[in-house]
Amino acid sequence: PKNDLRILPQGATPIDFAFDVHSEVGYRCIGAKINGKIVPLDYKLKTGDQVEILTSKNQRPSKDWERFCITHKAKSNIRKYLNEEKRSKQLEGKEIWERKSKKSNLHINYDNLEKVLHTLKYNNVPEFYQQIGMGTVNVEDVITEIKKRLDPSSGVGNTVIVATPTKDYSEVARDH
């Protein structure tokens, strides 16, 4: 709101100011004019500054913003937005994975998927789903690799341990 006085802690930035006005203003903030001059988002506001927030409907919060904003309101809104975006990408990725793995006739339970993904250098299944949702993973390539690893004739990722007993255990086995 024009010419409203806002009280912010010392060291506040245009991001803090934008979130103080409204969360949607903060989410859409692309820049700021302080006393008529365009400044970076990490600019430290001073007493008496006149702030105009520049917004865009295509803008969204960045993880970097958390580093230089100082108010709890701004930090929590940024975290909330980023976590919701992450969850959304995970759900999107999970849907894509389930659709494509079913189409490829790949049936694998969650635990086995997690084990195979770990060998493919993913930390966990939700991270894998998120990567799919973000479009950074080629699902068909992963399905092909998983099928190779699950196929005993491929020799990929399968360890065969051959052990020969040094003692005859047939009597022990008969006792039970």
N, C-alpha and C positions, 0 to 999 in steps of 0.2 A: 504494500500500500504506500502510495506516494507521501513523502515527507513524514512518515511515522518514525518516531525515535525508537531505536532498538538498543537494548543494553546487552552487550556480549562481553565475555572475558577477554582480558588482554591477550594479544597474540591470535585472536580469531581471524579467520580467512573469509573470502567471499563464499566459500562452500558452507561455512558455519552460518553466515548471514542468510544464504539461500534456504537452508533447512529451517532456520528460525522463522522465516516468512511462511513456508509451507513445504511439506515433504515433496510434493510434485514439482515445485520450483527447484528444490535441491536436486531431484533426479534428472531434471532437464537442463541444468546449468551448463553452459558451454564457455562462459567467460563473465567478466565483470568490468564495469566502468566505475572507477573511483574518482570522484570530483571531475567527471567528464573525460577521463583518460582510461583507455583499455589497459588492464593489468592481468597478470597470470593468476590462476586460481589459488596459488599458494601465497599470494601477497598478504602481508600482515596488516590488518586494518588498524587505523589510528582514531583516536577520539575526534569527533566532528566530521569524519569522512561521510560524503554522500555517496551511497552505493546504488548502482543500477545493475541488476542481474540480467545477463543475456541468456536466453533459453532457446532450445531447439527440440521439436517433438521427436527427433531421431537420436537425441543424446540419452545416455544412461550412465549411472555411476561407474567409476573405475576403482579397482582395488587400491590404486595409488592415492586416491583421495583420502583414504583412512589415515595415511601417514602424516598428512599436513593439516587436517582439520583437528580442532581441539575440543569441541563441545560434544557432550555425550549424545545429545539429540542427533547431531550430524553423523557421528560414528555408528550409532545403533541403526539409524535409517539406512546407511550405506551397507552395513553388514546384513541387515534384513533383506534388502534388495538383492545383494549378491547371492545370499543363501537361497532365496526363492528362485533366482535365475538358475542356480546350480541344480536345485531339485527339479525344476522344469526340464532342463537338459537331460538329467538322468532318466526321468520318466519317458521323455521323447526317445532317448537312446534305447531304453528297455523295450519299448514298443517296436522300434525298428528291428532290434536284435531278435525278439520273439517272432516277428513276422518273417524275417529272412532266414532264421535258423529252421523254422517250421517248413518253409518253402524248399529249403535245401535238405530236408529230411534229417536234420541233425537233432538228436535227442540227447540232452546232457543235463544232469541235475546241477543245482546251484553249487554244491560242494566240489564236484568234479570240474565245473566251469571255473571256479575260483582257483583250483590247483593248476589247471592248464593255463589260465591267464597269468598266473604268477610266473610260470616258465616263459611266458611271452613278455615279461617285464611290466605287467600292470600290477599296481599295489593291491587292488581289490575290484570286485565286480561293479560297485557303484561308480568308481572312477572310470572303468571301461565303458559303462553305459553313458556317462557324461561325455566322454570322448566321441562316442558314436553320435550323440545328440548335437555335439558341436561340429560334426562333420570332419573330424580329424582322423577318423579310423575308417578304413575300407572294410566293411563287414564281410564281404565275400572272401577277401584275403584271409581274414581271421578264421572264417568257417573252414576254408580249405586247409589251413594250418592245423586247426583242431582235429579235423577228420584224419589228417596225416598222423597226428600224435596218438589218436585213439585206435588207429588201424595197426594191429600187431605185425602185419606183413611189411609195413613201411620201414620199420627199424628206427623211426624218428622218435626220440623222447621215450623209448621203451628200454628199460634196463632189465636184462635177464641175469639172474643170479643162479649159478650152478654150484650146488654144494653136495658133497659126498659125505655121508655119515662115517665117522671113524670107529663106531661101535655098533654092534647089532642090538637094535632096540625092539626086536620082535617080541621078546618075552615081556618087556615093560608094557607094550601095547596090548598084549593078551590079558594082562592082569586088570586092565580097566575096562 
